Amino acid sequence: MSEILEHRLPVDLLEKSIQSGSEYGWRQNDFLAVIEAARKLQLGIEGGLVQYVFDEGTCELYWLHYYTEDIKIGENWVNYCNRTAKEATEMFQQIIAKRNIEKEALDNFTLAKQQQENGVVLENHKLFIISFEDKKPAPVAPKNENEKEKEKGRDHRERDRGRDRDRNRDRRPKKPR
């Protein structure tokens, strides 16, 4: 069984999380603290999105997301963690500043409308899902044609050397001394 990366977060932040299926989400006020804690723990931020979670179901505002770019060729892990934390933070702040999240939920989900009509405070059900990732090797630049040809030649020479060695071996059993 694989480790649940969220469990590496400080207890106070983990206790503030709300599980939505297999995902973990936080309230808007806790988002930046979670991102910063993950950065310090050298967890990469894959990103996430906005959800309203009710007992009756989940309204996933998939278009309000903060997914980060994959690790870049030659990028080390610490730089990746710092970059993804910054990217997620900037996208989160743009969503908060420029979008009316509650209105978008009401415009797109009957469940959100029903909940509001029943006196539910939607803000109390709004979550910011965050997905983390653990260290993985940085991608290697693809080999150009010259490097591929050199490798083929090297493989060919090594194979020929081995064949020559085998051919030159004395195949007769050795006489006991």
C-alpha atoms as an extended CHARMM CRD file, in Angstrom:
* protein
*
       177  EXT
         1         1  MET       CA              0.0000000000        0.0000000000        0.0000000000  PROA      1               0.0000000000
         2         2  SER       CA              1.3600000000        3.3930000000       -0.9080000000  PROA      2               0.0000000000
         3         3  GLU       CA              1.8850000000        6.1740000000        1.5780000000  PROA      3               0.0000000000
         4         4  ILE       CA             -0.7840000000        8.8560000000        1.8370000000  PROA      4               0.0000000000
         5         5  LEU       CA              1.2500000000       11.9830000000        1.1660000000  PROA      5               0.0000000000
         6         6  GLU       CA             -1.2290000000       14.2400000000        2.9460000000  PROA      6               0.0000000000
         7         7  HSD       CA             -0.3080000000       12.4970000000        6.2040000000  PROA      7               0.0000000000
         8         8  ARG       CA              3.1110000000       14.1450000000        6.0670000000  PROA      8               0.0000000000
         9         9  LEU       CA              1.5250000000       17.5530000000        6.6260000000  PROA      9               0.0000000000
        10        10  PRO       CA              1.5720000000       19.0610000000       10.1160000000  PROA      10              0.0000000000
        11        11  VAL       CA             -1.1770000000       17.6210000000       12.3070000000  PROA      11              0.0000000000
        12        12  ASP       CA             -2.9790000000       20.9510000000       12.7010000000  PROA      12              0.0000000000
        13        13  LEU       CA             -3.3400000000       21.2760000000        8.9050000000  PROA      13              0.0000000000
        14        14  LEU       CA             -4.2330000000       17.6340000000        8.4170000000  PROA      14              0.0000000000
        15        15  GLU       CA             -6.9760000000       17.9760000000       11.0340000000  PROA      15              0.0000000000
        16        16  LYS       CA             -8.4310000000       20.8780000000        9.0500000000  PROA      16              0.0000000000
        17        17  SER       CA             -8.6480000000       18.7770000000        5.8900000000  PROA      17              0.0000000000
        18        18  ILE       CA            -11.8790000000       17.2990000000        4.6450000000  PROA      18              0.0000000000
        19        19  GLN       CA            -11.7990000000       14.1240000000        2.6430000000  PROA      19              0.0000000000
        20        20  SER       CA            -13.7760000000       14.0700000000       -0.5830000000  PROA      20              0.0000000000
        21        21  GLY       CA            -13.5850000000       10.5060000000       -1.8190000000  PROA      21              0.0000000000
        22        22  SER       CA             -9.8690000000        9.7340000000       -1.9210000000  PROA      22              0.0000000000
        23        23  GLU       CA             -8.9480000000       13.4220000000       -2.2050000000  PROA      23              0.0000000000
        24        24  TYR       CA             -8.1610000000       15.9110000000        0.5130000000  PROA      24              0.0000000000
        25        25  GLY       CA             -9.4650000000       19.4540000000        0.5020000000  PROA      25              0.0000000000
        26        26  TRP       CA             -9.1440000000       22.5290000000        2.6800000000  PROA      26              0.0000000000
        27        27  ARG       CA            -11.0890000000       25.6770000000        3.2960000000  PROA      27              0.0000000000
        28        28  GLN       CA            -10.0670000000       28.8050000000        1.4280000000  PROA      28              0.0000000000
        29        29  ASN       CA             -8.4670000000       30.3020000000        4.5700000000  PROA      29              0.0000000000
        30        30  ASP       CA             -6.1750000000       27.2740000000        5.0010000000  PROA      30              0.0000000000
        31        31  PHE       CA             -5.1000000000       26.8450000000        1.3760000000  PROA      31              0.0000000000
        32        32  LEU       CA             -1.9340000000       28.9730000000        1.4470000000  PROA      32              0.0000000000
        33        33  ALA       CA             -0.7260000000       27.4280000000        4.7260000000  PROA      33              0.0000000000
        34        34  VAL       CA             -1.1440000000       23.9330000000        3.2550000000  PROA      34              0.0000000000
        35        35  ILE       CA              0.7650000000       24.8450000000        0.0910000000  PROA      35              0.0000000000
        36        36  GLU       CA              3.5940000000       26.3840000000        2.1170000000  PROA      36              0.0000000000
        37        37  ALA       CA              3.7980000000       23.3830000000        4.4540000000  PROA      37              0.0000000000
        38        38  ALA       CA              3.9500000000       21.0330000000        1.4600000000  PROA      38              0.0000000000
        39        39  ARG       CA              6.7020000000       23.1320000000       -0.1220000000  PROA      39              0.0000000000
        40        40  LYS       CA              8.7620000000       22.9730000000        3.0840000000  PROA      40              0.0000000000
        41        41  LEU       CA              8.2720000000       19.1970000000        3.2050000000  PROA      41              0.0000000000
        42        42  GLN       CA              9.4220000000       19.0050000000       -0.4090000000  PROA      42              0.0000000000
        43        43  LEU       CA              6.1220000000       17.7050000000       -1.6970000000  PROA      43              0.0000000000
        44        44  GLY       CA              5.3560000000       18.7100000000       -5.2420000000  PROA      44              0.0000000000
        45        45  ILE       CA              1.9510000000       20.2420000000       -5.9270000000  PROA      45              0.0000000000
        46        46  GLU       CA              0.1570000000       18.5590000000       -8.8120000000  PROA      46              0.0000000000
        47        47  GLY       CA             -2.7010000000       21.0020000000       -8.3640000000  PROA      47              0.0000000000
        48        48  GLY       CA             -6.3640000000       20.6930000000       -7.6470000000  PROA      48              0.0000000000
        49        49  LEU       CA             -9.7620000000       22.2500000000       -8.1000000000  PROA      49              0.0000000000
        50        50  VAL       CA            -12.7690000000       23.7020000000       -6.3360000000  PROA      50              0.0000000000
        51        51  GLN       CA            -15.5570000000       21.4830000000       -4.9980000000  PROA      51              0.0000000000
        52        52  TYR       CA            -18.6920000000       21.9150000000       -2.9440000000  PROA      52              0.0000000000
        53        53  VAL       CA            -19.1230000000       18.7750000000       -0.8620000000  PROA      53              0.0000000000
        54        54  PHE       CA            -22.5070000000       17.8510000000        0.5990000000  PROA      54              0.0000000000
        55        55  ASP       CA            -23.7930000000       14.6140000000        2.1210000000  PROA      55              0.0000000000
        56        56  GLU       CA            -26.0020000000       14.2620000000       -0.9610000000  PROA      56              0.0000000000
        57        57  GLY       CA            -23.1590000000       14.6490000000       -3.4600000000  PROA      57              0.0000000000
        58        58  THR       CA            -20.2710000000       16.7240000000       -4.7420000000  PROA      58              0.0000000000
        59        59  CYS       CA            -20.3080000000       19.6590000000       -7.1190000000  PROA      59              0.0000000000
        60        60  GLU       CA            -16.9240000000       19.7230000000       -8.8370000000  PROA      60              0.0000000000
        61        61  LEU       CA            -16.0950000000       22.9990000000      -10.5120000000  PROA      61              0.0000000000
        62        62  TYR       CA            -13.4440000000       21.3530000000      -12.6880000000  PROA      62              0.0000000000
        63        63  TRP       CA            -12.9150000000       24.5330000000      -14.7330000000  PROA      63              0.0000000000
        64        64  LEU       CA            -11.7160000000       26.3250000000      -11.5840000000  PROA      64              0.0000000000
        65        65  HSD       CA             -8.4530000000       24.4950000000      -11.2270000000  PROA      65              0.0000000000
        66        66  TYR       CA             -4.8680000000       25.1990000000      -10.2890000000  PROA      66              0.0000000000
        67        67  TYR       CA             -2.9340000000       22.3900000000      -11.9810000000  PROA      67              0.0000000000
        68        68  THR       CA              0.7930000000       22.9280000000      -12.2280000000  PROA      68              0.0000000000
        69        69  GLU       CA              3.2240000000       22.0870000000      -14.9990000000  PROA      69              0.0000000000
        70        70  ASP       CA              5.0900000000       18.7790000000      -14.8810000000  PROA      70              0.0000000000
        71        71  ILE       CA              8.6900000000       18.6090000000      -13.7850000000  PROA      71              0.0000000000
        72        72  LYS       CA             10.9090000000       20.0310000000      -16.4950000000  PROA      72              0.0000000000
        73        73  ILE       CA             13.9370000000       18.4390000000      -18.0750000000  PROA      73              0.0000000000
        74        74  GLY       CA             16.8990000000       18.9450000000      -15.7950000000  PROA      74              0.0000000000
        75        75  GLU       CA             14.8170000000       20.5450000000      -13.0130000000  PROA      75              0.0000000000
        76        76  ASN       CA             15.8160000000       19.3700000000       -9.5490000000  PROA      76              0.0000000000
        77        77  TRP       CA             13.2020000000       18.2980000000       -7.0420000000  PROA      77              0.0000000000
        78        78  VAL       CA             13.5270000000       21.2490000000       -4.6480000000  PROA      78              0.0000000000
        79        79  ASN       CA             13.1410000000       23.7320000000       -7.4990000000  PROA      79              0.0000000000
        80        80  TYR       CA             10.1520000000       21.7620000000       -8.7570000000  PROA      80              0.0000000000
        81        81  CYS       CA              8.4870000000       21.8940000000       -5.3250000000  PROA      81              0.0000000000
        82        82  ASN       CA              9.1100000000       25.6340000000       -5.0630000000  PROA      82              0.0000000000
        83        83  ARG       CA              7.8340000000       26.2740000000       -8.5920000000  PROA      83              0.0000000000
        84        84  THR       CA              4.6690000000       24.1910000000       -8.2380000000  PROA      84              0.0000000000
        85        85  ALA       CA              3.8590000000       25.8360000000       -4.8930000000  PROA      85              0.0000000000
        86        86  LYS       CA              4.1940000000       29.2450000000       -6.5470000000  PROA      86              0.0000000000
        87        87  GLU       CA              2.1340000000       28.2220000000       -9.6010000000  PROA      87              0.0000000000
        88        88  ALA       CA             -0.6930000000       26.7500000000       -7.5010000000  PROA      88              0.0000000000
        89        89  THR       CA             -0.7120000000       29.8020000000       -5.2180000000  PROA      89              0.0000000000
        90        90  GLU       CA             -0.8900000000       32.2380000000       -8.1290000000  PROA      90              0.0000000000
        91        91  MET       CA             -3.6970000000       30.3450000000       -9.8650000000  PROA      91              0.0000000000
        92        92  PHE       CA             -5.6240000000       30.0100000000       -6.5740000000  PROA      92              0.0000000000
        93        93  GLN       CA             -5.3060000000       33.7510000000       -5.9550000000  PROA      93              0.0000000000
        94        94  GLN       CA             -6.5310000000       34.5070000000       -9.4760000000  PROA      94              0.0000000000
        95        95  ILE       CA             -9.5970000000       32.3120000000       -8.9620000000  PROA      95              0.0000000000
        96        96  ILE       CA            -10.3670000000       34.0050000000       -5.6440000000  PROA      96              0.0000000000
        97        97  ALA       CA             -9.8780000000       37.5140000000       -7.0710000000  PROA      97              0.0000000000
        98        98  LYS       CA            -11.5840000000       37.1420000000      -10.4380000000  PROA      98              0.0000000000
        99        99  ARG       CA            -14.3070000000       34.5130000000      -10.1000000000  PROA      99              0.0000000000
       100       100  ASN       CA            -17.5630000000       34.3670000000       -8.1980000000  PROA      100             0.0000000000
       101       101  ILE       CA            -17.2080000000       30.7360000000       -7.1700000000  PROA      101             0.0000000000
       102       102  GLU       CA            -20.5500000000       30.4600000000       -5.4040000000  PROA      102             0.0000000000
       103       103  LYS       CA            -22.4280000000       31.9560000000       -8.3620000000  PROA      103             0.0000000000
       104       104  GLU       CA            -20.7030000000       29.5260000000      -10.7230000000  PROA      104             0.0000000000
       105       105  ALA       CA            -21.7220000000       26.6180000000       -8.4920000000  PROA      105             0.0000000000
       106       106  LEU       CA            -25.3270000000       27.8480000000       -8.3730000000  PROA      106             0.0000000000
       107       107  ASP       CA            -25.4040000000       28.4090000000      -12.1500000000  PROA      107             0.0000000000
       108       108  ASN       CA            -24.0950000000       24.9300000000      -12.9010000000  PROA      108             0.0000000000
       109       109  PHE       CA            -25.3510000000       22.5560000000      -10.2050000000  PROA      109             0.0000000000
       110       110  THR       CA            -28.9370000000       21.8330000000       -9.2030000000  PROA      110             0.0000000000
       111       111  LEU       CA            -27.6450000000       20.3200000000       -5.9600000000  PROA      111             0.0000000000
       112       112  ALA       CA            -25.9850000000       23.6010000000       -4.9720000000  PROA      112             0.0000000000
       113       113  LYS       CA            -29.2460000000       25.4840000000       -5.6870000000  PROA      113             0.0000000000
       114       114  GLN       CA            -31.2650000000       22.9860000000       -3.6400000000  PROA      114             0.0000000000
       115       115  GLN       CA            -28.8480000000       23.2270000000       -0.7280000000  PROA      115             0.0000000000
       116       116  GLN       CA            -29.0170000000       27.0180000000       -0.7240000000  PROA      116             0.0000000000
       117       117  GLU       CA            -32.8330000000       26.9270000000       -0.9180000000  PROA      117             0.0000000000
       118       118  ASN       CA            -32.7890000000       24.6420000000        2.1480000000  PROA      118             0.0000000000
       119       119  GLY       CA            -30.8410000000       27.2640000000        4.0830000000  PROA      119             0.0000000000
       120       120  VAL       CA            -27.4060000000       25.6810000000        3.7600000000  PROA      120             0.0000000000
       121       121  VAL       CA            -24.5130000000       28.1530000000        3.7820000000  PROA      121             0.0000000000
       122       122  LEU       CA            -22.5950000000       27.1200000000        0.6670000000  PROA      122             0.0000000000
       123       123  GLU       CA            -19.3490000000       28.6850000000        1.8870000000  PROA      123             0.0000000000
       124       124  ASN       CA            -19.2470000000       26.0450000000        4.6490000000  PROA      124             0.0000000000
       125       125  HSD       CA            -19.1220000000       23.3140000000        1.9810000000  PROA      125             0.0000000000
       126       126  LYS       CA            -16.5760000000       24.8690000000       -0.3930000000  PROA      126             0.0000000000
       127       127  LEU       CA            -13.2780000000       22.9740000000       -0.5920000000  PROA      127             0.0000000000
       128       128  PHE       CA            -10.0430000000       23.4410000000       -2.4230000000  PROA      128             0.0000000000
       129       129  ILE       CA             -8.7470000000       20.0030000000       -3.3280000000  PROA      129             0.0000000000
       130       130  ILE       CA             -4.9580000000       19.7130000000       -3.3990000000  PROA      130             0.0000000000
       131       131  SER       CA             -3.0080000000       16.7990000000       -4.8780000000  PROA      131             0.0000000000
       132       132  PHE       CA              0.6080000000       16.2590000000       -3.9100000000  PROA      132             0.0000000000
       133       133  GLU       CA              3.4170000000       14.2000000000       -5.3340000000  PROA      133             0.0000000000
       134       134  ASP       CA              6.5660000000       12.7590000000       -3.9130000000  PROA      134             0.0000000000
       135       135  LYS       CA             10.0340000000       12.9320000000       -5.3670000000  PROA      135             0.0000000000
       136       136  LYS       CA             10.4580000000       11.3680000000       -8.7420000000  PROA      136             0.0000000000
       137       137  PRO       CA             13.3890000000       11.4820000000      -11.1250000000  PROA      137             0.0000000000
       138       138  ALA       CA             13.5380000000       14.4230000000      -13.4760000000  PROA      138             0.0000000000
       139       139  PRO       CA             12.9440000000       13.5650000000      -17.1240000000  PROA      139             0.0000000000
       140       140  VAL       CA             16.0160000000       13.1620000000      -19.2810000000  PROA      140             0.0000000000
       141       141  ALA       CA             16.3000000000       15.0050000000      -22.5620000000  PROA      141             0.0000000000
       142       142  PRO       CA             15.6310000000       12.7490000000      -25.5400000000  PROA      142             0.0000000000
       143       143  LYS       CA             18.7520000000       11.6440000000      -27.3220000000  PROA      143             0.0000000000
       144       144  ASN       CA             19.4680000000       13.2170000000      -30.6450000000  PROA      144             0.0000000000
       145       145  GLU       CA             20.1410000000       11.0670000000      -33.7150000000  PROA      145             0.0000000000
       146       146  ASN       CA             23.9510000000       11.3120000000      -33.3720000000  PROA      146             0.0000000000
       147       147  GLU       CA             23.8570000000        9.9670000000      -29.8160000000  PROA      147             0.0000000000
       148       148  LYS       CA             21.5230000000        7.1470000000      -30.8650000000  PROA      148             0.0000000000
       149       149  GLU       CA             23.8780000000        6.1810000000      -33.7190000000  PROA      149             0.0000000000
       150       150  LYS       CA             26.9020000000        6.2510000000      -31.4040000000  PROA      150             0.0000000000
       151       151  GLU       CA             25.0800000000        3.9420000000      -29.0120000000  PROA      151             0.0000000000
       152       152  LYS       CA             24.1550000000        1.5720000000      -31.8200000000  PROA      152             0.0000000000
       153       153  GLY       CA             27.7720000000        1.5090000000      -32.9640000000  PROA      153             0.0000000000
       154       154  ARG       CA             29.0020000000        0.9100000000      -29.4250000000  PROA      154             0.0000000000
       155       155  ASP       CA             26.5200000000       -1.9390000000      -28.9490000000  PROA      155             0.0000000000
       156       156  HSD       CA             27.5650000000       -3.4270000000      -32.2860000000  PROA      156             0.0000000000
       157       157  ARG       CA             31.2990000000       -3.2210000000      -31.4350000000  PROA      157             0.0000000000
       158       158  GLU       CA             30.7490000000       -4.7900000000      -28.0180000000  PROA      158             0.0000000000
       159       159  ARG       CA             28.7510000000       -7.6270000000      -29.5700000000  PROA      159             0.0000000000
       160       160  ASP       CA             31.4610000000       -8.2280000000      -32.2090000000  PROA      160             0.0000000000
       161       161  ARG       CA             34.2100000000       -8.2330000000      -29.5710000000  PROA      161             0.0000000000
       162       162  GLY       CA             32.2950000000      -10.8380000000      -27.6060000000  PROA      162             0.0000000000
       163       163  ARG       CA             31.7990000000      -12.9790000000      -30.7130000000  PROA      163             0.0000000000
       164       164  ASP       CA             35.5100000000      -12.7180000000      -31.5880000000  PROA      164             0.0000000000
       165       165  ARG       CA             36.4490000000      -13.7180000000      -28.0540000000  PROA      165             0.0000000000
       166       166  ASP       CA             34.1880000000      -16.7390000000      -28.3040000000  PROA      166             0.0000000000
       167       167  ARG       CA             35.5640000000      -17.6620000000      -31.7350000000  PROA      167             0.0000000000
       168       168  ASN       CA             39.1530000000      -17.4910000000      -30.4930000000  PROA      168             0.0000000000
       169       169  ARG       CA             38.5290000000      -19.6810000000      -27.4790000000  PROA      169             0.0000000000
       170       170  ASP       CA             39.9120000000      -23.1730000000      -27.5610000000  PROA      170             0.0000000000
       171       171  ARG       CA             36.8610000000      -25.3830000000      -27.7470000000  PROA      171             0.0000000000
       172       172  ARG       CA             38.6430000000      -28.6580000000      -26.9730000000  PROA      172             0.0000000000
       173       173  PRO       CA             38.5420000000      -29.9580000000      -23.4330000000  PROA      173             0.0000000000
       174       174  LYS       CA             41.7130000000      -29.3140000000      -21.5410000000  PROA      174             0.0000000000
       175       175  LYS       CA             43.8900000000      -32.2410000000      -20.6990000000  PROA      175             0.0000000000
       176       176  PRO       CA             44.2850000000      -33.0040000000      -17.0410000000  PROA      176             0.0000000000
       177       177  ARG       CA             47.7600000000      -32.2610000000      -15.7790000000  PROA      177             0.0000000000
